[in-house]
């Protein structure tokens, strides 16, 4: 059994600041669950280019509102607290938090990440081969 508190993760190497976002990595690859879980804050008024070529991701918003724009078709998906969006096709996208509010979300990645990943210049997290 593993029990973790968010307060115990803040300020450790499980908290990663990516500039437009801060991710608190609750469950990581070395926990052996086959997925990772993150409590993530998207900073107010930001736009982040993301393309998880190596991961599928489900995102449940718990606070705030913004939008996801899928680059392949230019479709804009408004999102707000109480909704989930699922990137089931490794969708390249822009994630935008509205001005005046941050977005807080629970993110689940498959395969799991190891913990220190940040987006590269193409918005990609590398795959951990270990």
N, C-alpha and C positions, 0 to 999 in steps of 0.2 A: 504494500500500500504506500502510495506517495501522497503527501498533503503539502501544498505550498500556499503561502499567502502572498498576495500582490505586494504588500508592504515589504516583504523579505526579498523581493526581486529588485525593487527600485534601488538604483545606485550600485548594482552589481554588474557583472559582465553579461547577465541575462537581460539587461536593459540596453537597447541599442538606439542611438539617435541618428536618423538618416537625413537630417536637415528639415524636410517637410513633415516628418513623422517621427514618433518615438514608439518603439515596439518593446513590450515586456514579454519575453519568451517563457511561457508557463510550462510547456511540455516540448521537449526537444528530442532529436534522434536518439541520443544516448539514454533516454528514458525507456526505449524499447517498445513504444506503442504503435509504431508504423505511421504516425502522423505527428505534426507539431501544432501547438495551440498558442496564440499570441493575443495579448491585450494591447491594442494599438490605438494611438491618438494621431489623427491627421490634423495638422495645424491649420487653423482658420485662414481662409482665403488663399490656400496653396493649390498648385496643380503639380501632380507627380506622374511622370511617364513610367508605366510598368508593363513588362512583358515576361510572364513566367513561362518560359519555354520548357522548363524542366519540372514544373510543379502545377498541380491543380489546386485551386483555392476556393474556399467558401468563406464569405464575410457576412457576419451578422452585426448590424449597427445597433448600438445601445444608447448612443447620444448623438445629437446633431443631425445635419442634413447636408447633402451635396449632390454630386452626380458622377456617373461613370460614362465615359465616351469610348465605345469600341472603335478602334482605328480602322479596321477592315471595312466597315460599312458606315462610319460616321454617326451611328445611332447614339443618342444621349439618353441615359437611363437615370432619372432622378431617384435618389435613395434617401431614406430617413430612418430614424430610430424605430425599431420594431420590424425592420425589413432585412432580408438576406439577399445577397447577390452571389451567384455561383459562376466562377470562371472555369467552365467545363471543357473548353476547347483551347486552353492556353492562350486566351484572348489578350492580345496587345491592347492596352487601353490607357486613357488618362483618368486619374482619380482627382476630383476637385472637391474641396471643402468650401462651403459657402462662406462669404464674408460675414463676420459677426458671430460665427460659431465654429467650433472644432467638431470633428467627428470622432467618436470613440467606437471601436469595433472589436469583435472577437473574430480572429482569423484562424482558419484551420488549413494546413498545408499537407499535401500528399505528393511525393514522398516528404518525410519530415526534413526540416532544416537542422543544421548542427548548432546554430546559435548566433554567430557573429556576422552572418551575411548582410550585405547591403546591396542595393540595386547597382549594377554596372552601368556603363554609358548607354546601354541599350534597354535599360529597365529590367534586366534579368538577374535572378539569383542563380549562382552556380549550383550545379548538382554535386552533392557530397558523395563520393564514391566509396567511402570507408564502410 
